[in-house]
Amino acid sequence: MVFVLKTIHKMKLKLLIIGLLFINCTNKAQEIEPTYTYEVSRALQPYVFEYMATLDKYEIQYKKQSFIVVFDSDIMRTPLVGQAKGMFNDDLVYVKINPRDWGYLTPKQRRHLIFHELSHDIFNTLHTEDIELMKPSLPSDAKAFAMDIEKEIDELMQYIKNGNK
């Protein structure tokens, strides 16, 4: 009789454990909100904020991800004014700006540069001769002066919104 009771208790305990395991396996695991890093150099903030506000204005969706846009002295060893280091990495926006060259840029060229690099990095937009702001190099001072930057920004936003990359 004692043997039968022990066997029944063991079976009940096994069924209880199996049931608890089954319940735990079928419950959806709670998703943990990832931690994102945000760092934007102070002098770049107005340009970065303008870009993000422009995306909102055009109702262009973008992924929430770590976001770094900074002056970086390492880029001064290259001929680059800016570089989208996070391009094709959809978990990170990482744009480096040459601090020396930034000081020589006109306000239009600065806007051009930030819109160009962030479009590379957030949307993986490639260089194209069809969109002024996505050409491989910055315009000269004279060309930047004559440029209708608002029109060029509009063309870039339409290009991105239409899924061109």
C-alpha positions in Angstrom: 0.0 0.0 0.0 2.8 2.4 0.9 4.6 1.6 -2.4 1.4 2.4 -4.3 1.0 5.7 -2.6 4.6 6.7 -3.2 4.2 5.7 -6.9 1.0 7.8 -7.2 2.8 10.8 -5.5 5.7 10.5 -7.8 3.4 10.3 -10.9 1.5 13.4 -9.6 4.8 15.3 -9.0 6.0 14.4 -12.5 2.7 15.5 -14.1 2.8 18.7 -12.1 6.4 19.4 -13.3 5.6 18.6 -16.9 2.5 20.8 -16.7 4.5 23.7 -15.3 7.2 23.3 -18.0 4.5 23.2 -20.7 2.9 26.4 -19.3 6.2 28.2 -19.2 7.1 27.1 -22.7 3.9 28.3 -24.2 3.9 31.7 -22.5 5.5 34.3 -24.7 8.8 35.4 -23.3 8.7 39.0 -22.2 10.5 41.2 -24.6 13.2 43.3 -23.0 13.4 46.8 -24.4 16.9 47.3 -25.8 19.1 50.1 -24.6 20.1 52.6 -27.2 23.1 55.0 -27.2 22.5 58.6 -28.4 25.4 61.0 -28.9 25.4 64.0 -31.2 28.2 66.6 -31.0 26.7 70.0 -29.9 27.6 71.9 -33.1 26.0 69.2 -35.2 22.7 69.0 -33.2 20.8 71.7 -35.1 21.5 69.9 -38.4 20.7 66.5 -37.1 17.5 67.7 -35.5 16.5 69.4 -38.8 17.0 66.1 -40.6 14.9 64.1 -38.1 12.2 66.8 -38.2 12.2 66.6 -42.0 11.7 62.9 -41.9 8.7 63.4 -39.7 7.4 66.2 -41.9 7.5 63.8 -44.9 6.1 60.9 -42.8 9.1 58.8 -43.4 9.5 56.0 -40.9 12.8 55.0 -39.5 14.0 52.3 -37.1 14.8 53.1 -33.5 18.4 52.4 -33.0 21.6 53.6 -31.4 22.5 57.0 -32.9 25.9 58.6 -32.9 26.8 61.6 -35.0 30.1 63.1 -33.9 33.2 65.0 -34.8 36.0 62.5 -35.0 39.7 63.4 -35.4 40.5 60.0 -37.0 38.7 61.1 -40.1 41.1 64.0 -40.5 43.7 61.5 -41.8 41.5 60.9 -44.8 40.2 63.1 -47.6 36.6 62.6 -46.3 34.5 65.4 -44.8 32.0 62.9 -43.4 31.5 59.2 -43.3 28.5 57.0 -42.6 30.2 54.2 -40.6 26.9 52.6 -39.8 25.8 52.2 -43.4 24.3 48.7 -43.9 24.3 48.1 -40.2 20.6 48.4 -39.4 21.2 48.5 -35.6 23.4 51.5 -35.6 23.6 55.0 -37.0 27.3 56.2 -36.7 28.3 59.2 -38.7 31.8 60.8 -38.3 32.4 64.4 -39.4 35.8 65.9 -40.0 36.0 68.7 -37.4 38.7 70.7 -39.4 36.7 70.7 -42.7 33.4 71.5 -40.9 34.7 74.9 -40.0 35.2 75.8 -43.6 31.8 74.7 -44.8 29.0 77.1 -45.6 25.6 76.6 -43.8 24.2 75.1 -47.0 27.2 72.7 -47.3 26.7 71.7 -43.7 23.1 70.9 -44.3 24.0 69.0 -47.4 26.6 67.0 -45.6 24.4 66.0 -42.7 21.5 65.1 -44.9 23.8 63.1 -47.2 25.5 61.1 -44.4 22.3 60.4 -42.4 20.6 59.2 -45.6 23.4 56.8 -46.2 23.3 55.6 -42.6 19.6 55.4 -41.8 18.3 54.3 -45.1 21.4 52.8 -46.8 20.9 55.2 -49.6 23.7 54.9 -52.2 25.4 57.7 -54.2 23.5 58.7 -57.3 23.9 61.5 -59.9 20.1 61.8 -60.0 19.8 63.4 -56.5 22.0 66.4 -55.8 22.3 65.7 -52.1 23.4 62.1 -52.8 26.2 62.9 -55.3 29.6 61.5 -54.1 31.1 64.9 -53.3 30.0 68.2 -51.8 29.3 71.1 -54.1 31.8 73.9 -54.5 31.2 77.1 -52.5 29.8 78.8 -55.6 27.5 75.9 -56.5 26.3 75.6 -52.9 25.6 79.4 -52.9 23.4 79.0 -56.0 21.7 75.8 -54.8 18.1 75.8 -53.8 18.7 73.6 -50.7 15.0 73.4 -49.8 14.3 72.0 -53.3 17.2 69.5 -53.0 16.0 68.4 -49.6 12.5 67.9 -51.0 13.9 65.8 -53.8 15.9 63.6 -51.4 13.0 63.0 -49.1 10.8 62.0 -52.1 13.5 59.7 -53.3 13.8 58.0 -49.9 10.0 57.9 -49.4 9.6 56.2 -52.7 11.9 53.5 -51.6 14.9 54.4 -53.6 18.2 53.5 -52.1 
